Amino acid sequence: MNVLSPGTGAAASCTAVTIGTYDGVHLGHQSLFRELLHLGRSQSLTTTVVTFDPHPSRVVNGASGPLSLTSLAHKLDLIGSLGIDQTMVVPFDQSRAHESAEDFVRNVLARDLSARLVVVGTDFHFGRGRAGNVEVLTRLGRTHGFRVVAAPLRLSEGDPISSSRIRRLIAQGNMETAALLLGRPHCVTGTRLKGASMEDSGASFSVVVPADIAVPAAGLYFGDFGHEHGSRQDALLHVVDDTGLERLIDLRPLNTETGGDNSLDSSLTLSLSFALKLPRMKSGSLITRELANQFESADVLRNTSARRQ
């Protein structure tokens, strides 16, 4: 997938575009992308996602803005995996926050992307003070030569699937329901602190996650870890209380005797995913060998969860 920046010249071909932050690339976003792909390909248009970095609410509202479900790199990987042709990443700052809906359409959709079709959700808002909506976008489309399609929101249990809803579930430690709405387990990327080798099956080690990434509530979880695009290994993940600056996750690999990937030992950047929260146990600040020995395999962990439901 090609990644574009705004203001780099006219598009090489006419485009079908969707616009949004798309934090988490959850099932609601994926439904919108499928509609974009269907309509865009039927008209031989280049399918294009326009997204923003950092999250607009963190620029407008500062520290009170939402934590991110995905880093920019992870978001781009997820979008590309769905078959989208290209993504334009629009840097979001105070200048962009004060840009009118009309200027955004003229500069980005018309000038940079030669948009002929724009697909958005029915709740779409854009421009200074979120003054632009589907009605405004449709009116501007008549001026700039593109058609607007407003796709219905995808629901789960009667409520729209949204990034804010998923953030609340993660903050509660409800990883199974979050995974249902994301379409996959919640995953974060962090930096492994130098210390014990993964080749020692009895060793725990720690991973630091940036403060702006949504991490589950403090507690013990079953999940896995690995390279961003490589093999993965089951693990116990202990999320330590929030320090206010960053999140610390203590990790203990499971089943290392059955063929764990020793190449992971040299990696300082790791991807962690959280499948389910485990019963509260006295494990101290690190996951002890005795605690890990209680769980012989992923099946035991899943059975433990099933018995608690």
N, C-alpha and C positions, 0 to 999 in steps of 0.2 A: 504494500500500500504506500502511495506517495504521501508525504507530509509537506504541506504548504504553509507559507507565511503570508499575511495580508500585505498589500502594497507592492507586490513583486511583478505587477504587469497583468495584462489580460489573460484569461484562461485560454488554453490551447483548443478547447472544445466547449460546447454548451453543456451545462450541468443540471442535474437534479440534486437539490440541496436540502438538508435538514440542519437545524440550528439548536444548540443547547449545551449546557454544561456536561450532561451525560455522565455524572459522577456515579461510578459503580457499574455502568453499562448493564443494568438489571433487565429483567424480562420485559418490563414496559418499554425501555429503550430499544430492546431487540425487536419487539413487534413493530415499532416505528421504522427501524432500519429495514426490516423485511418489506414493509410497504414502499419505502424509498427504492429498494432494489427492484421490486416488481414493476413499479410505475416508470422508474428511470430507464430500465433496460428495454421496456416495451417501446420507448421513444428514442432509443439509442443515445441516451444522455450519460455523461460521466457522473456516477454517484459520489456525492461529496458530503461529508459531515463537517460542519463548522462548530468548533468547540472553543472553550476559553480556559486560559491558565494565567494566574491562579484562579480559584473559585471566586466568581464575582462577589458573593456575599462576604468573603473574607477581606476583600478590598473595601467594600462599602461599610461593613460593620466591624472591621478589625478583628480583635481576638475573640469576639463573641460570635463570629461567623462559624459555619459548620466544619467539622472535621471531614477529611476526604476519605471516601471509600476506596479510591484507587489513586495511585500516583499517575502522573501524566504518561509515563512510559507504559505502565500497565494498561491504562485506558486505551492508548493507541494500539497496543497489541490485541486487546479484546475487540476493538472496532475492526481492525484489519482481518481478524479471524472470521468475521461474519461476511466477508466478501465485498466490503465497501472499497471503491476505487481509490479515493483520496480523502484526507482530512486536513482542513485548514485550522491551525492552532492560532487563535487570536490572543495576543498578550492583553490581559485585562489590568488596567491601572485607573487612576482617577480621571485621566483624560477620556478613556473609553467609557467610564461610568457616566460621564456628562455628555456623551455623544447622543444626539437625537435619533429616534427611530428612522427618520428620513435619511439622515446622513449615513447611518449604518447600511441601509438598503442600497443607497447610491454607491457607496465606496466599496462595500464588500460583495454584496450579491450581484449588483449590476456590473461594476467596473472590474473587479478582480475575478469573478466566477462566471460571468455571462449566464446567470441562472435563467432557466426556462420553466422550472418546476420547483416549488418549495413545499416540503411536507413537514408539518409540525403537529404537536398535540393540541387538543382543544383548549388546554389551559396555558398556551404559549404566551409569554410576555417578553418584551425586549425594549432596548433604548433607555434613555434617561428617565429615572424614576419608574421604570417598567411601564411606561405610558403606551408603548406599542402592544397590540394584541393581534389576534387573527383577523379581525375586521380591518385594522390599520394596514396590516401586511397585505391583505387582499387588494385594498385600494392602491397601495404603492406598486403592487405587482402589475396592475393595469397600466400604470405609467411606464414601468421599466421592462415590461414584456415577459413576465412570468406568471404562471398559474399557481394558486395556493390550494393545497389539500390539507384539511384539518382532520387528523386521524383520532378516533376515540381512544380514551385512556384504557389501558389494560387493568382489570380488576382482579383482586384476590380476596375472597371472603367478603365481597361487597364493597371493598375500599380500593382506591387506586394504588397501584404499586408505585412507590416513590422512594427517592434516595433518603429523604428525611425519615420515612417509616423504617427503612432498613437500618439507619443509624441508631434509632431508638432500640431496635431489637438487639443490635450488637452491644450497645451500652448496657443492656440488661443481661447479656450473656446468652441470649436465645439464638444460638448459632444455627440450629436446625431450621427454624422458620426463616431466618435471614437467608440461608442457602436456598430455600424454596423460592424466594422472591428474586434472588440474584441469578438463579439458574446454575449455581456452583457454590462450593464453600467460600466463605470470606477469606481473602488472602492479603497478607501484608508483606512488605519487603523491609529488611533491616540489616544492620551491620553486626556480624558476630564479633564479640569481644575476644581478644586473643587469650588462650588458656588451654584447657584440656583438649586433647586430640579426640576426634570422633572414632578413631580406631580403638579406643578404650571403651568397650561396651558398658562399662560402669560409670562413665563420665557424663556429667551435665555441663552445659555451658550456657552463656547468656547472649541474647540478641537485643540490640537497641533499635527501636523504631522511632522515626521522627515524630515530633509532637503534633503535627498537623494531620496525622493519619488516624483513622478510627480503629481503635484496638478494643477487644472485648473487655467486659468488666473483669476486675481482679478475680482470679480463681484458677482452677485446674481444668485443662481441656485435653481432649484427644484430637490429633490432627496429623499433619505431615509437614515435611520441609524438604528443600532441595534448591538447586539452581533455578533461576527464573524459567529456563526452557529445557531443563534437564531432568534426570531421574529424581524420584522423590522417595522418602523414607518415613514410615510411621514414627510418631513421637508423642510424648507427653509434653504439654506446653503449660507452663505456670506463668500467668500474667501477674506481675507485681503491681502494687498500688501505684497510682499515678504520681510522678515526681513533680509534675507541673511543667517540666522542660522536655521530657522524652519518656517513652514507655520502655520498661525493661521486661523481657520475656525470658524466663529460664526454660531451657529445652533439654529433654533427655531422649535420645534416640531409642527406638524399640527394635527388637529382632535384628540387631547388628550381626548376630552369628549366622543369619540366613542370607547373607549376601548384600549387606549395606554397601553403598557407593563410597569407597574410600577417597575418591577424587573430591568429594565434598569437603574433606578436611582442609584443603588449601583455599577454600572460598571464604572470603570475608563478607560477601553480600549473599544473603539467603532469603528465599521466599518461604513464608510460613502460612499454612492454611489451618482453619479451625473448624472441625466437624461437629463437635458436641462438647457441652460442659459436663464435667464429672462431679460425683458427690464430693462435698467438702471433706478434706482429710487434713490431718496435721502433718504437713510436709516441710514446714520451715520455709526459709526463703529460697532454698534450692530443692529440687526434686531428689529425694534420697534413693539409694539403691533398693532399700526395703520397699519403698512405695512403687518403684518401677517393677519390682518383681511380682507385685500383686496382679499385674496385667501382662500375661504371657503373649498376647497377640491382639491384633485389631478386633478379632471376633469376640474376645472376652470383653473388650471395651464396649463394643456395640451391644452385647448381651446385657452388660451392666446398665447401659442407658435404657434398653427396652424394659428391663424389670422395674425401672423407676417411673415409667410412664403409666 
